[in-house]
Amino acid sequence: MNAMKMIPTALSGLLLIGSLLVPTAEASGSARFTDTTDHWASEAIEWAIQNHITQGYPDGTFQPNKPVAEAEFLAMLFRSTPVTEAVYSASEPESAESGLLVEQHWADPLYKKAAKLNYPVSGINDAAKRSTPLPRLNAAEIMAAAYGYDYQGEDAIIFVMANDLAGGKDDSFTVESFRGADPITRAEAVELIKRSKVRQVCRPPEPALNKLTARGASSSSPADAQAYCKQPKRAKDELQEPAKDSNDGMPANSLPAHDSSGETSSDRPTQDQAAEHTPVAQKVYYQVKKGDTLYKISKMFSVSIKELTESNHLDNPEQIAAGQLLYIPGFQLPEGEGEIIISQVINATLTAYTAGYESTGKTPSHPAYGVTKSGSYVEEGRTVAVDPAVIPFGTKLYIEGIGYRIAEDTGSAIIGSRLDVYFEDLEEARQFGLQRGITVYVLS
């Protein structure tokens, strides 16, 4: 949605990348390909075709096991991944001093975007490398960069595995099983990108990274990763339909049957169980960031250093580590229950926007009317626009005086600590105005 100037607004809608020279075919779904019947990635291939992320070949095949070149992977990623689309504004002019080759390759626009986003790609200044098969390790590094994390090597592998974006090549759950030197295939690429559409990721704390890396060839399990990266529930419009396929016959790097919240069908409570739900006492934790001190955290939550030290059994209050979880005694968020982890506390400036012409330049007849940058539809009481370089899409927030919201949109003016709250009614958005100094809790 293109922002106008009547009220401070978010720029949303999908970034459309022009038709690129990737394999072409007229097939409209994986069922039409002669080589994808009963393939473990058939669902992801169907999704990729329907969403115009990639295509099949003129001979009616998809060639799911064919290696993907770096340029083709970037093309898929920029067409599909909200995290990637969001941090590159289509309205921003290209720099004439990008350091790239003179534009003569079909993927030059992709590499210009990748350069702006500091993606770890090797084809920026070497066009020959653009057609070289992309190792699974490098695909993991690019995906981590798309979420805003500078993970290299084993850390990138752990990031995608811990967040269930990709798995190993066998039944073990280790760095070695990922086989990072192997080229990523077309099937694996679309599966990785499809999972990124429904996964809110976390940054595993350094002790977790070290522990998983040290395991070497010893077998772990996805359950171990979930202990580090708990998948929060998605927005309510994405919780309606569970996945229909079973996991039978699929390799270790495929997903179990789940809905887009990350819950398996066996985890989902029945109607009777929901009716009998008993609230769980709330406990709030703060995840320490690099540069944090106990004094800074005590001021952040208005709790004494002594209370923090005693509640967390700290032997030395001056020694806290990035990634460490600290229990915040006496602090609670409204209407929350159970364990709540706060990853950031932001002093924000708030504005408001609508889906209408005054905010976006679109009318209800426009095909992208009401569509956020993340691909979901706006909803009052849920949608908020953020700077995805600061707050990734899918993140749950608690905004003081506003309530809980989901980061789903962005805009050219939404930079840093500025947020744009969605309203259905234009007059309400105007009355909301501009509010400064609002505390926002970013939840993990």
C-alpha positions in Angstrom: 0.0 0.0 0.0 1.6 3.3 -1.1 1.5 5.9 1.6 0.0 9.4 0.9 0.5 12.4 3.1 -2.9 13.1 4.8 -1.9 11.1 7.8 1.4 9.4 8.8 1.0 6.0 7.2 2.8 2.8 6.4 3.9 1.7 2.9 2.6 -1.8 2.4 1.7 -4.3 -0.3 3.8 -6.7 -2.2 7.1 -5.8 -3.9 6.8 -7.1 -7.4 9.9 -8.3 -9.1 9.8 -8.4 -12.8 9.8 -11.6 -14.8 13.3 -13.1 -14.6 15.0 -15.7 -16.8 14.3 -18.7 -14.7 12.8 -22.0 -16.0 9.5 -21.6 -17.6 6.5 -23.7 -18.2 2.7 -23.4 -18.4 2.1 -25.8 -15.5 -0.1 -24.4 -12.8 0.7 -26.8 -10.0 3.0 -29.6 -9.0 0.3 -32.2 -9.8 0.9 -31.4 -13.5 4.5 -32.2 -13.4 5.5 -35.7 -14.4 8.3 -35.9 -11.8 6.7 -34.6 -8.6 4.0 -37.2 -8.0 4.4 -38.4 -4.4 7.5 -36.3 -4.0 8.2 -35.3 -0.4 8.2 -31.6 -1.4 5.1 -31.7 -3.6 3.1 -29.4 -1.3 5.9 -26.8 -1.3 6.3 -27.1 -5.1 2.5 -26.6 -5.5 2.7 -23.5 -3.3 5.7 -22.1 -5.2 3.9 -22.5 -8.6 0.6 -21.0 -7.4 2.5 -18.0 -5.9 4.6 -17.5 -9.0 7.8 -18.0 -7.0 9.3 -20.3 -9.6 8.1 -22.4 -12.6 8.6 -25.8 -14.2 10.2 -26.7 -17.5 8.7 -26.8 -21.0 8.9 -30.6 -21.1 6.4 -30.8 -18.2 8.9 -31.5 -15.5 9.9 -29.6 -12.4 13.2 -31.3 -11.9 13.0 -31.1 -8.1 16.4 -32.7 -7.5 18.2 -30.3 -9.8 20.7 -28.0 -8.0 19.7 -24.3 -7.7 22.1 -21.6 -8.7 22.6 -18.6 -6.5 20.8 -16.2 -8.8 17.8 -18.5 -9.1 17.6 -18.8 -5.3 17.7 -15.0 -4.9 14.9 -14.7 -7.5 12.7 -17.1 -5.5 13.5 -15.4 -2.2 12.8 -11.9 -3.4 9.5 -13.0 -4.9 8.3 -14.8 -1.8 9.8 -13.9 1.5 8.2 -11.0 3.4 11.3 -10.4 5.5 13.3 -9.8 2.4 10.7 -7.7 0.6 10.0 -5.5 3.6 13.5 -4.2 4.2 13.9 -3.0 0.6 11.6 -0.2 -0.4 10.4 -0.2 -4.0 10.2 3.6 -3.9 13.9 4.0 -2.9 16.1 5.0 -5.9 19.0 2.7 -6.8 22.4 4.1 -6.0 24.6 4.8 -9.0 27.6 3.7 -6.9 26.6 0.2 -5.9 29.9 -1.3 -6.8 28.2 -3.9 -9.1 29.1 -4.9 -12.6 27.7 -2.8 -15.4 24.1 -4.0 -15.7 24.0 -6.7 -18.3 22.8 -9.8 -16.5 19.1 -10.7 -15.9 19.8 -11.0 -12.1 21.6 -7.6 -11.7 18.5 -6.0 -10.0 18.5 -8.9 -7.5 22.1 -8.5 -6.7 21.7 -4.7 -6.3 19.0 -5.5 -3.7 21.2 -8.1 -2.1 24.1 -5.6 -1.9 21.8 -3.1 -0.1 20.8 -5.7 2.4 24.3 -7.0 3.0 23.4 -10.6 1.9 26.3 -12.9 1.8 26.2 -13.7 -1.9 29.2 -14.4 -4.1 27.8 -13.2 -7.4 27.7 -9.5 -6.7 30.9 -8.8 -8.6 31.4 -12.1 -10.4 28.6 -12.9 -12.9 30.0 -16.4 -13.4 29.3 -17.3 -9.8 25.6 -16.5 -10.2 25.1 -19.7 -12.2 27.1 -21.8 -9.8 25.1 -24.3 -7.7 24.4 -22.8 -4.3 25.6 -24.9 -1.3 23.0 -25.6 1.4 25.3 -23.7 3.9 25.2 -20.6 1.8 21.4 -20.8 1.4 21.2 -21.0 5.2 23.5 -17.9 5.5 21.3 -16.0 3.0 18.1 -17.0 4.8 19.6 -15.8 8.2 20.5 -12.5 6.6 16.9 -12.2 5.3 15.8 -12.3 8.9 18.4 -9.7 9.9 21.0 -12.0 11.5 24.7 -12.1 10.4 25.2 -15.8 10.9 28.0 -17.6 9.1 29.1 -21.2 8.8 27.8 -23.5 11.5 25.9 -20.7 13.2 23.7 -20.2 10.1 23.0 -24.0 10.0 22.0 -24.0 13.6 19.8 -20.9 13.0 17.8 -22.5 10.2 17.6 -25.9 12.0 16.7 -24.5 15.4 13.9 -22.4 13.8 12.7 -25.5 11.8 13.3 -23.7 8.5 15.3 -26.7 7.3 16.5 -30.0 8.6 19.2 -32.5 8.2 19.6 -35.1 5.5 19.1 -38.0 7.9 17.3 -38.8 11.2 19.9 -37.2 13.4 19.7 -33.5 14.3 23.2 -32.3 14.0 25.3 -29.8 12.1 26.9 -32.6 10.2 23.5 -34.0 9.1 22.7 -30.7 7.4 25.5 -31.4 4.9 26.1 -27.8 4.1 28.5 -28.5 1.3 25.8 -30.2 -0.8 24.1 -28.0 -3.4 20.6 -27.1 -2.5 18.0 -28.6 -4.8 15.0 -26.9 -6.3 12.7 -28.9 -4.0 14.8 -28.0 -0.9 14.8 -24.3 -1.9 11.1 -24.0 -2.3 10.6 -25.9 1.0 13.0 -23.6 2.8 11.3 -20.5 1.4 7.8 -21.8 2.1 8.7 -22.5 5.8 10.0 -19.0 6.1 6.5 -17.7 5.2 5.0 -19.2 8.4 7.9 -19.1 10.8 8.6 -16.4 13.3 12.3 -17.0 14.1 14.3 -16.4 17.2 18.0 -15.8 17.7 19.3 -18.8 19.7 21.3 -17.5 22.7 25.1 -18.0 22.4 25.2 -20.9 25.0 22.6 -22.7 22.8 24.7 -22.1 19.7 27.8 -23.4 21.4 26.0 -26.4 22.8 24.5 -27.5 19.5 27.8 -26.9 17.7 29.7 -29.0 20.2 27.4 -31.9 19.8 29.2 -32.8 16.6 28.0 -36.1 15.2 26.0 -37.0 18.3 22.3 -37.1 17.6 20.0 -34.4 18.9 16.3 -33.8 18.0 14.0 -31.0 16.8 12.5 -30.9 20.3 15.9 -29.7 21.6 15.8 -26.8 19.1 12.3 -25.9 20.2 13.6 -25.4 23.7 15.7 -22.6 22.3 13.2 -21.2 19.8 9.6 -21.5 20.9 7.3 -20.8 18.0 4.7 -18.3 19.0 1.1 -18.6 17.7 0.5 -16.7 14.5 -2.3 -14.2 13.9 -5.7 -15.6 14.3 -6.6 -15.6 10.6 -3.8 -18.1 10.0 -5.0 -20.6 12.5 -8.1 -21.8 10.7 -7.0 -24.8 8.6 -4.6 -27.6 9.7 -2.4 -29.2 7.1 -4.0 -32.1 5.4 -0.9 -34.2 4.4 0.7 -36.8 6.6 4.4 -37.1 7.1 4.6 -40.7 5.7 7.3 -41.2 3.1 8.9 -37.8 3.6 12.6 -37.4 4.4 14.0 -36.1 7.6 14.2 -32.5 6.2 10.4 -32.3 5.7 7.8 -30.9 8.1 5.4 -32.9 10.3 1.7 -32.2 9.7 1.0 -28.8 11.2 -1.0 -25.7 10.9 0.6 -22.3 10.3 0.9 -21.8 14.1 3.6 -24.5 14.3 1.3 -26.7 16.4 0.7 -30.4 15.4 -2.8 -31.5 15.3 -2.2 -33.6 18.5 -1.1 -30.4 20.3 -4.3 -28.5 19.5 -6.8 -28.5 22.4 -10.3 -29.9 21.9 -13.4 -27.8 22.4 -13.9 -29.4 25.8 -10.3 -28.8 26.8 -10.5 -25.2 25.8 -13.6 -24.7 27.9 -11.8 -26.2 30.9 -8.7 -24.0 30.5 -7.2 -22.7 33.7 -5.1 -19.5 33.5 -1.4 -20.1 34.1 0.5 -17.7 36.3 2.5 -15.2 34.3 6.2 -15.1 34.6 8.1 -12.4 32.6 11.7 -12.9 31.5 14.0 -10.5 29.7 16.5 -11.8 27.2 19.8 -10.0 27.7 21.3 -8.2 24.7 24.9 -7.3 24.1 25.7 -4.2 26.0 23.0 -4.6 28.7 23.9 -4.2 32.3 21.9 -5.1 35.4 21.5 -1.4 36.2 20.1 -0.7 32.7 17.6 -3.6 33.0 16.5 -2.6 36.5 15.7 0.9 35.2 13.9 -0.6 32.2 11.5 -2.5 34.4 11.5 -0.4 37.5 12.9 -3.2 39.7 15.8 -3.0 42.0 19.2 -4.6 41.2 18.9 -6.5 44.5 15.6 -8.0 43.5 17.0 -9.0 40.1 20.1 -10.5 41.7 18.2 -12.5 44.3 15.4 -13.7 42.0 17.9 -15.0 39.4 20.4 -16.3 41.9 23.2 -14.3 40.3 26.6 -14.8 42.0 28.1 -11.8 40.3 25.6 -9.1 39.1 28.3 -7.6 36.8 28.5 -10.8 34.8 25.4 -11.3 32.6 25.7 -12.7 29.1 23.9 -11.9 25.8 21.1 -14.4 25.4 20.7 -15.0 29.1 17.1 -15.0 30.4 16.5 -13.0 33.5 13.3 -13.3 35.5 11.7 -9.9 36.2 10.1 -10.1 39.6 6.8 -8.3 40.1 6.5 -7.2 36.5 3.5 -8.4 34.4 1.8 -7.5 31.1 -2.0 -7.3 30.9 -3.9 -10.4 29.9 -0.9 -12.5 29.4 -0.3 -15.8 31.1 2.5 -18.4 31.4 6.1 -17.7 30.4 6.6 -14.4 28.5 10.0 -13.5 27.1 10.7 -9.9 26.3 13.5 -9.5 23.8 13.4 -5.7 23.4 12.0 -2.7 25.1 11.5 0.3 22.8 10.7 3.9 23.4 8.5 4.4 20.3 6.7 7.0 18.3 3.2 5.9 17.2 1.2 7.0 14.2 -1.9 5.5 12.6 -3.0 4.4 9.1 -5.9 2.8 7.2 -6.1 0.6 4.1 -7.9 3.4 2.3 -6.9 5.8 -0.4 -5.9 8.5 2.0 -3.2 6.3 3.5 -2.2 3.9 0.7 -3.4 5.4 -2.6 -5.5 2.3 -3.2 -9.3 1.8 -3.5 -11.2 -1.4 -2.6 -11.1 -2.4 -6.2 -7.3 -2.6 -6.2 -6.0 -6.2 -6.1 -3.6 -5.3 -3.3 -6.1 -3.3 -1.2 -5.7 -4.3 2.4 -2.7 -6.5 1.8 0.2 -6.0 4.1 3.9 -6.3 3.3 3.9 -9.7 5.0 1.1 -10.9 2.7 -1.6 -11.0 5.3 -4.7 -8.8 5.3 -4.9 -5.9 7.7 -7.0 -6.3 10.8 -7.8 -3.7 13.4 -6.7 -4.9 16.8 -3.9 -7.0 15.3 -1.9 -5.3 12.6 0.9 -2.8 13.2 3.5 -1.6 10.8 7.2 -1.7 11.9 10.7 -1.4 10.6 11.5 -5.0 9.9 15.2 -4.4 10.3 14.4 -3.7 14.0 11.3 -5.9 14.5 10.9 -8.9 12.2 7.5 -9.7 10.7 5.4 -12.1 12.7 6.7 -10.7 16.0 4.2 -10.2 18.8 4.3 -6.8 20.6 2.7 -5.3 23.6 2.2 -1.6 23.1 1.3 0.4 26.3 -2.1 1.9 26.0 -2.9 -0.1 22.8 -2.5 -3.7 23.7 -1.1 -6.7 21.8 -0.3 -6.4 18.1 1.5 -8.4 15.4 4.2 -6.9 13.2 2.8 -7.4 9.7 3.4 -4.3 7.7 6.0 -1.6 7.0 6.3 1.7 5.2 8.8 4.2 3.8 8.4 6.4 6.9 8.4 3.6 9.4 12.0 3.6 10.5 13.7 2.6 13.7 11.4 3.0 16.7 8.5 4.4 14.8 5.3 2.2 14.6 2.1 2.6 12.6 -1.1 1.2 14.1 -3.8 0.0 11.7 -7.4 1.3 12.1 -10.3 0.5 9.9 -11.8 4.0 10.3 -10.0 7.0 8.8 -11.4 9.4 11.4 -10.2 7.2 14.2 -6.7 7.1 12.6 -6.7 10.9 12.4 -7.8 11.3 16.0 -5.0 8.9 17.1 -2.5 11.4 15.7 1.2 11.2 16.7 2.1 9.8 20.1 5.6 9.9 21.4 7.4 8.2 24.2 5.2 5.0 24.2 6.8 1.9 25.6 6.7 -1.1 23.4 7.6 -4.6 24.6 8.9 -6.9 21.8 8.0 -10.5 22.7 10.0 -13.6 21.7 
